[in-house]
Amino acid sequence: MAMDEETPLVVDHVNSSTQKNHTIVNYKRDVHILSWAFLLIFLAYGAAQNLESTINTEGDLGTISLGILYLSFTFFSVIASVVVGNLGSKNTLILGTTGYWLFIAANLKPTWYTMVPASLYLGFTASIIWVAQGTYLTSTARGHALDNDLPEGTVIGKFNGEFWGMFASHQFVGNLITLALLRGGKGGSTTSTTSLFIVFLCIMTIGTILMCFLSNRSATEKEEEQDSSVSFCYSVVSLFKAVLALLLDIRILLVIPLIAYSGFQQSFVWAAFTKHVVQPTLGERGVGGVMAVYGVFDAVCSLAAGQLTSGLSTITVIVLSGAFIQTIAFLLLFVHYSMLHGVVGLLYPFLIAALLGVGDGVLNTQLSAFLGIIFKHNLEGAFAQLKFWQSLSIAILFFMSPHIALHIIVVIILVILCFSVAAFLFLILKVERAFSFRTAA
């Protein structure tokens, strides 16, 4: 597909004169609040998601509920930007927390009549909260860069690094809470499980309250859209058209494979890695410890990658480094882990978890930073595309993994990884070529 030569691959910086009349805003404060709120909400949800297949086993209720959740997530990602554009990112963030709260509450009395509706609703709220998160964080970074005359790419990278570093910590903290409160059995006794979800509800409530202290950036976002060369107003029709228009943009088509891969590698950890590698080697109690290691490396790598990001060139280097590390992890999975004994056999799952965590931290920070830089005038649409393709790939692998052997899944993921990196490099070359041509002109 050829792109119109008059359509720029890299959009010029917005004139900062319209921003200078703002009163001094503590943008970093909003990033801190957003990061802590997501940590509190997702440490509860992430730990609950890890437990679904072991505590709600009757009729595979837990597994089917998660499948329904991600299918709902995929469907509503198509219209998520419409909701964000009309409600504003702050209001959407607050509304989005309600789905996670309801899902945890449904686990207090898990039946088909509570879990299925909660999963459907969470699919909707998850789609809008993630589009709002990407929009809000990028808008905050751009505002901070404009007000302080800082390089936009560097600020976007640092803010994404802090957010994703904090967010990735949820696996570590949530699993520690789970290990502390659950006692015995597969998922613990009924009493301890109930206590765990009550604690999670309290933690989520604090996260929701924190969201209310965010600054409202709706006005700023609308000003930026009005200044855009793209006709993009906050009506339902125009927002929906803007989302669909991205599918005709060669830039989004070339980055979709990498977005899809990011979803595949995440669902691989949840659906295949813990089941086929961790549990046979360390038992069910070892899942929490291995996932905690995964979360630590994910968080540290997110923070480091965010600090190193300064523009498209650094994003490219970091993405390639993360892809190489994950390639090593998947190649190591070809080693028949059942043949490993002693200390090496016990350390094997932790090593793989660490490598996968590093790769996930890279993709989370760099994809968000990349979309924020390239699609700055259609943030809601870009992040809606991100969550749509991620959630679709998660749902596909989630339903596929029980019926396919581990080594086949690994081969499929490696093929997708190679293709996605090639498409991403081709996109970067087109962007750099367009930028060089416009600079010379």
N, C-alpha and C positions, 0 to 999 in steps of 0.2 A: 504494500500500500504506500503510495507516494504522498508526501505531505506538501501542501501548498507552500511554494517557495517564499511567499510573503508572510507566512505565519512563523513567528520567531520561535526557536526551540528554547531559548532562555529569555524570560521576560525582563525588561528593564526594571530597575529599582523604582519604587513608588516615590514620587516627589515628597520629601519629608516636610515641606512647608506646611502642609495641611495638618501635620501631627504636632507641630511645635506649640500650638496654642493649648495643648493639654496641660493640666496641672501635673506636678511631679507624681508619678505613679511608682509604687514599689513593685516592680515586675517580679523581682526575685522572690518576694514574699508570696506572690500567687503561685509560683512554681513550687515552692516549699509546701504550701497548703495542698495543692493538687497532688503532689507526690505522696504526701502522708495519707491523704484521703484514699487514694487508690491502694496504697499498701494495706491499710486497715480493712478495706472492703475485700480485696482479693486474697489476703492471707486466709480469710475465712472461706471464701468461695473456692480457692484453689485447693485447700486441704479437703473440703467437702467433695470436690470433684474427684480427687484421688481415692476417696473412700467409697464412692457410689457403687462400684462393681463388687465390693465386699460386704457392705452393710445392707444393701437393698437387693438381695439375690433372688427373691421369690419372683418367678416369671421373668427374670432378668430386668426387673423394674429399673434399677439404677443405670444399667447400660443403655436400655432403650430410651430412658429419659434424657440422657446426654445426647443420643443420636437425634432425638426430636428437637432438643435445644439448638444444636448446630444447624439443622435444616431450617429451623425458624430464623436463626441468626442470618443465614444466607439469604433467605427470602426478604427479610425486612431491611437488609443492607442496601437494597435497591432504592428504598424510599427514605433511608435514614437522613440523608442530607436535606430532604424537604423539611423534616421535623426540626433539625438543627437550625436551618435557615430561618424558620418562622418563630421558633421559641427562643433562639439565642443559645450560645454554647453553655453559659452558666446554668440557665434553667433546665437545659437538656441534661447536663451532668447530674443535677439533683434528681430529676425524674428517673434517670437511668439507674440510680442506686436502688430504687424500689423493687426492681426485678430480682436483684441479687438477694435482697432482704426476704422477699417472698419465697424464693427457692430454698433458702436455709430454713425458713419457718415450715415449709412443706415437709422437710426431712424429719421434723418432730413427730409427724404422723404420716409416714410414707405409704400412700396407696395410689392406685391409678387415678383416683379422683382428685388427688392433691398434687402429685408430682407432674402429671402430664400438663395440666393447665399452667402450673408454675413454670415448667420448662418452655412452653410456648411463649408465655409473657416475658421470660428472661431472654429469649431469643430476640424479641423486639427491643427491650431496654438495653441489651448488650450492643446491638447494632448502633443505637443512637448515642450511647455513652462513649463509644470508641471513636465515632466520627466527631463528636463534640470535643473529646480529649485532644485529638490531633489538631482540630481547628483552633481550640483555645490555646494550646501550648505554642503553636506556630505563631499565632497572632500576638501572644505575649512576648515571644522572642523578637519578633519584628519590631514591636513597639519599643522594647528595651534598646535594640540596636539603633533605631532612628533617633530616639531621645538622647542617646549617649554617643552618637557618631561612631558606632562600632561596626565591624564587618558583620553583615547579616548572617552569612553562612556559619561563621564561628559561634555566634550567639545561639543560633538554632541548634547547632551540634552540642553545645554545652548544656543547654536547657533540656534537650532530649536525653543526654547522658545522665543528668541528675534524675529525671523522671524514671527512665527505664532501669536505672540502677536501683532506685528505691522500689520500683514495682517488682523487679526480679527477686528482691529479698523476701517476697511473700511466700515463696516456696520454702525457704529456710525457716522463717518464723512460724508459718502455719503448721508445718510438719512437726516442729518442736512442741507446739501446743497440743497437737494430736497425740504425740508420744507421751506427753505428761498426763493427759486426761483419760486416755483409753487404756483399759486394763484387760488383758487376756482375750482369748477367742480370736476370731477372724477380724471383727471390727470392734471388739470390745463388748461389754455387757450393755443391755438396753439402758440401764441407769446412767452409765458413764457416757454412752452415746448421746443421750438426751442432754446431759450436762454440757457436753462439748458443743452441741448446736445452740444451746442457750448462751454460752460464752461467745460463740461466733455472732449471734444476733446482737449482743451488746457491743461488740467491737465494730460491727457494721454500722450500728446506729451512730457511734462516734464519728465514723468516716463520713456519713451523710451530713451530720451537723457541720463538719469541717468544710464541706462543699459550699455551705451557705455563706462562708466568709470570703469566698472568691470575689474579686472585682468583676463587675459586669462589663464585658467588652462588646456587647451587641452593637452599640453605636459605632465603635471603632471599626468593627468588621464591616458594617454597612458602608461607612465612608470609603473603606478600601475597595469594596466591590464597585462602588459608583465611580471611583477613579480608574477602574480596570478598563482595558481595551475591549474586554468581553462584555457584552450586554447581559448583565446578571443582576436581576432585582430579586427581592425576597418574596416573590409570589410562588405559589405551588407549581404553576405551569413552567415558569422560567427555571426554577431550581431543578425540576425533573428533566427538562430539556438539557440543562447544563451537565447533569450526570450522564445522560445518554450520549451527549456530544463527545465526551471523553473517549468513548469507544471508537470514535473515528480519528482519534489522535494517535499518531504513530508512537509517541513517547509512552503513553500508558500501555499500548499493546506490547511494547518491548519490555516493560518492567513487570507486566502481569506474571510471566513465568517465575520470576524471582519472588514475587508476592505469594504465588501458589506454593512454591517450594518452602517458604517460611512456615506456611500452614501445615504442610506435610511433615516437616521435621518436628514441629511441636506435637502433632497428634501421634507421631511415631513414639515419642517419649512416653506419652500417656497410655497409648493403646497397645504397643508392641514391646517396647524396651522393658517396662516394668514386669510384663507378663512372661516374656520369653527369656529374659536375661537375669533380671534382679531376683524375682521370686524363686526360680529354680536354684539359684546360687545361694541366696541369703535368707530365703523365707519371707513371709509377709511382713514380719517386723523389720526386715532390712529395707523395705521400700521407702519408709520414711527417712532413713539415714541417707540413702543414695539420692533421693529427691532433694534433700537438704543440701548435699554437695552440689547438685545440679543448680540449685538456686543461688548458692554462694558464688560460683563461677560465672553464672549468668549476670548477677548483680555487679560484680567487680568488673567484668568485661564491658558491661553497659556504661558504667561510669568512665572507664578508661577510653572507650571508643568515642564517647561524647566529648571528652576533653581534647581528643586529637582531631576532631572534625573541624575543618575550616572552610570547606568548599567541595566542589565536585571531584577534584583530584584526590583529596584525602578520603572521601567517601569511597571512591573506586578502590584505592589501596586497601582500606579496611575491609570492604566487602570481599575482595579477593583473598585476603588473609583468613577471614572467617570461613569462607567456602573451602579453603585448603585444609583448615583444621577439622571441619566436619567431614571432609572426604576421608581424612585419616581415621576418624571415628567409625565411619561406616565400613571402611576396609578392614578395620580391626574386628568388626562384628562377623566377618567371614571366618575368623578363627573359631573353631568349635570350642565354646567356653566350657562344655562339659568335660573336656579333656584336660582343663587346667585344674591343678590341685594345690592344696596348701595356701600359703599367703598370696601367691600370684592369682589363684582362682578367686580368692576373696576380694582382692584389690581390683580385679578386672572390671566389675560393674561401676566402681567409683571412678576409674579412669575414663571409661566411656561417658559417664554422666558429666564429668568435668569438661571433656572435649565438646560434647553436645551443648553444654551450657554456654561455653565461650561463643560458639557459632550462633546460638539464639540471641545472645546479648548484642552481637554485631548486627544481625539482621533487624532487630527491633529498633535500635537507634538509627541505623543508616537508612533504612527504608523511610522512616518518618522524616528524617532530615532531608532526604532526597526529594520526597513529595512536597515538603514545605518550601523548598527552593525552586523547584521546576514549575509547580502548579500553584504559585502563591495567590493567583487571582481566582482560583476555584478550589479552595481548600476543602470545603465540605464534600464536593464531588470526588476529589482525589482520595480522601480518606474513606469515603464510602466504597470506592473501588477496592481500596486496600482491605477493608474488612469483609467485603463480599467474597473476593477470591480466596482470602485466608480461611474464612469459615467454610466455604464450599470444599476446599481441599481437606480441611480437618474432618468434615462430615464424611467425605469419600473414604479416606483412610480408616476412619473410625468404624464404618460399616464393613470395610473390605478386610481389615486385619484378622478377624476371627477365622476367615476362610482361606487365608494364604499363608504359606510357610514364611518364617522370618527371613531366610536368605533371598526369597523372591521379592519381598518388600524392600529389602536393602538394595537390590539391583534396580528396582523401579525408582527409588529415591535418588540413587546415584545418577541415573540417566536424566532425571528431571533437574538435578543440580547442575550437571554439565551443560544442558541446554539453556537453563536460566542464566547461568554466568555468561555464556556466549551471547545471548540476547542483550544482557545488560551492558556488556562491553561494546557491542555494536551501537547501542543507544548512546553511551558516553562518547564514542567517536563522532557520532552525528551531532551531539550537543557541542562538543569542543570545536568541530569544524564550523558549525554555524556561528559560534561565538567569535572565532578567529576571523571569519569572513566579515562579520558586522564590525569588528574592531578595525580591520584594515580599511573598510569603506568609510 
